Amino acid sequence: MSVVLARIDNRLLHGIIVTQWAPQSGSNRVMVIDDDTANNAVSKATMKMARPAGNAISIITEEKALTNFKSGKYDPEKLLILAKEPKTFLDLVNSGIKIDKLIIGGTTARENGIEISKRAFADDAEIADYEKLLEKGVELISQYVPADKEVVVTKEFLEDRKNK
């Protein structure tokens, strides 16, 4: 199993993922890890219709994802993983899933939060999770579409943004 792309995006699977990120990633499975979406039949069915060509799709809870990873279900797969929050990725990394790079895509503005880039924001809890991911060796970048310049997110970058 290899995670070929890991991305935080408040919309999860949408047009930019389907037309730009998935083809660029070389994935053969898109995995949406979101408890609310996985437990909502209408949202899940709608999202399945947006499946990128050439990719299988899994829309599952975090618990199910961790169980499936542990059992080796995704060992032969090239995964593009989407979730709404950094905590999901921190939980994956803490359970032994190797994620080299995490792309912080589109997220909504947060009350008392910081702006990471024009389309990405984080609150204090998310900043703490980003810092833990950095400590675990995960490279963080913010990038909305592949053509955008990467914004490298480091602990110093986060500190600087908090102090503005």
C-alpha positions as CSV (number, residue, x, y, z in Angstrom):
1,M,0.0,0.0,0.0
2,S,1.2,3.4,-0.8
3,V,-0.4,6.8,0.0
4,V,0.3,8.7,-3.2
5,L,-1.6,11.8,-2.2
6,A,-3.0,12.9,1.2
7,R,-5.2,16.0,1.2
8,I,-7.2,18.0,3.6
9,D,-10.2,19.5,1.9
10,N,-13.5,20.6,3.5
11,R,-15.4,19.6,0.4
12,L,-13.7,16.2,0.2
13,L,-14.3,14.8,-3.3
14,H,-15.2,17.5,-5.8
15,G,-14.3,18.6,-9.4
16,I,-10.8,19.8,-8.7
17,I,-9.9,16.5,-7.0
18,V,-11.5,14.5,-9.9
19,T,-10.0,16.5,-12.8
20,Q,-6.6,17.6,-11.4
21,W,-5.4,15.9,-8.3
22,A,-6.4,12.3,-9.0
23,P,-5.0,12.1,-12.5
24,Q,-1.7,13.8,-11.3
25,S,-1.4,11.4,-8.3
26,G,-1.4,8.1,-10.1
27,S,-3.9,6.7,-7.6
28,N,-6.1,3.7,-8.3
29,R,-8.3,4.3,-5.2
30,V,-9.8,7.4,-3.7
31,M,-10.4,7.1,0.0
32,V,-12.7,9.6,1.7
33,I,-12.3,9.3,5.5
34,D,-15.2,11.2,7.1
35,D,-17.6,9.8,9.7
36,D,-20.5,12.1,8.7
37,T,-20.3,11.4,5.0
38,A,-19.8,7.7,5.5
39,N,-22.9,7.6,7.7
40,N,-25.1,9.6,5.4
41,A,-26.5,7.4,2.5
42,V,-27.4,10.4,0.3
43,S,-24.0,12.1,0.7
44,K,-22.2,8.9,0.2
45,A,-24.1,8.0,-3.0
46,T,-23.6,11.5,-4.4
47,M,-19.9,11.4,-3.7
48,K,-19.6,7.9,-5.3
49,M,-21.0,9.3,-8.5
50,A,-18.0,11.7,-8.6
51,R,-15.5,8.9,-8.6
52,P,-12.5,9.7,-10.8
53,A,-12.1,7.5,-13.9
54,G,-9.8,4.6,-13.2
55,N,-10.2,4.8,-9.5
56,A,-12.1,2.6,-7.0
57,I,-13.6,4.6,-4.2
58,S,-14.0,4.1,-0.4
59,I,-16.1,6.4,1.7
60,I,-15.6,5.2,5.2
61,T,-15.4,6.2,8.8
62,E,-12.0,6.7,10.4
63,E,-12.5,3.6,12.5
64,K,-13.2,1.5,9.4
65,A,-10.2,3.0,7.7
66,L,-7.9,2.1,10.6
67,T,-9.4,-1.5,10.7
68,N,-9.0,-1.9,6.9
69,F,-5.4,-0.6,7.0
70,K,-4.5,-3.0,9.9
71,S,-6.0,-6.0,8.0
72,G,-3.9,-5.2,4.9
73,K,-7.0,-4.6,2.8
74,Y,-5.3,-1.7,0.9
75,D,-1.8,-3.2,0.6
76,P,-1.9,-3.5,-3.3
77,E,-3.5,0.0,-3.7
78,K,-2.2,3.4,-4.6
79,L,-4.3,5.7,-2.4
80,L,-5.4,9.2,-2.6
81,I,-6.8,10.0,0.9
82,L,-9.1,12.9,1.6
83,A,-10.3,14.1,5.0
84,K,-11.5,17.4,6.4
85,E,-9.2,17.6,9.4
86,P,-5.5,17.1,10.2
87,K,-6.5,15.0,13.2
88,T,-7.6,12.2,10.8
89,F,-4.1,12.1,9.2
90,L,-2.4,12.3,12.6
91,D,-4.4,9.3,13.7
92,L,-3.4,7.4,10.6
93,V,0.3,8.3,11.1
94,N,0.1,7.3,14.8
95,S,-1.3,3.9,13.7
96,G,1.6,3.3,11.4
97,I,0.4,4.5,8.1
98,K,3.2,6.2,6.1
99,I,2.3,9.6,4.9
100,D,5.3,11.6,3.5
101,K,3.4,14.7,2.4
102,L,0.1,16.2,3.4
103,I,-1.5,18.9,1.2
104,I,-3.6,21.4,3.0
105,G,-6.2,22.3,0.3
106,G,-9.4,24.2,0.7
107,T,-10.7,24.8,4.3
108,T,-13.1,27.4,5.6
109,A,-12.1,30.4,7.7
110,R,-12.0,29.6,11.5
111,E,-13.0,31.9,14.3
112,N,-9.8,32.9,16.1
113,G,-7.9,30.9,13.5
114,I,-4.9,31.7,11.2
115,E,-4.7,31.9,7.4
116,I,-2.3,29.4,6.1
117,S,-2.9,30.5,2.5
118,K,-5.7,32.2,0.6
119,R,-7.9,29.1,0.8
120,A,-6.7,27.3,3.9
121,F,-7.2,28.2,7.5
122,A,-6.6,26.5,10.9
123,D,-7.7,26.9,14.5
124,D,-5.6,26.2,17.6
125,A,-6.4,22.5,17.7
126,E,-5.6,22.0,14.0
127,I,-2.3,23.9,14.4
128,A,-1.4,21.6,17.3
129,D,-2.2,18.6,15.0
130,Y,-0.1,20.1,12.2
131,E,2.8,20.6,14.6
132,K,2.6,16.9,15.7
133,L,2.5,15.8,12.0
134,L,5.6,17.8,11.4
135,E,7.3,16.2,14.4
136,K,6.5,12.8,12.9
137,G,8.3,13.8,9.7
138,V,5.2,14.6,7.5
139,E,5.9,17.4,5.0
140,L,3.1,20.0,5.0
141,I,2.2,22.2,2.1
142,S,-0.8,24.3,1.2
143,Q,-1.9,24.1,-2.4
144,Y,-5.4,24.5,-3.8
145,V,-4.7,23.2,-7.3
146,P,-1.6,21.5,-8.7
147,A,-0.7,24.6,-10.7
148,D,-0.6,26.8,-7.6
149,K,2.8,27.5,-6.0
150,E,3.3,25.3,-3.0
151,V,3.3,27.1,0.4
152,V,5.6,25.2,2.7
153,V,4.1,24.9,6.2
154,T,6.7,24.6,9.0
155,K,6.4,25.0,12.7
156,E,8.0,28.5,12.3
157,F,5.5,29.3,9.6
158,L,2.7,28.4,11.9
159,E,4.2,30.4,14.8
160,D,4.6,33.4,12.6
161,R,1.0,33.2,11.4
162,K,-0.3,32.9,15.0
163,N,1.7,36.0,16.0
164,K,0.2,38.2,13.3
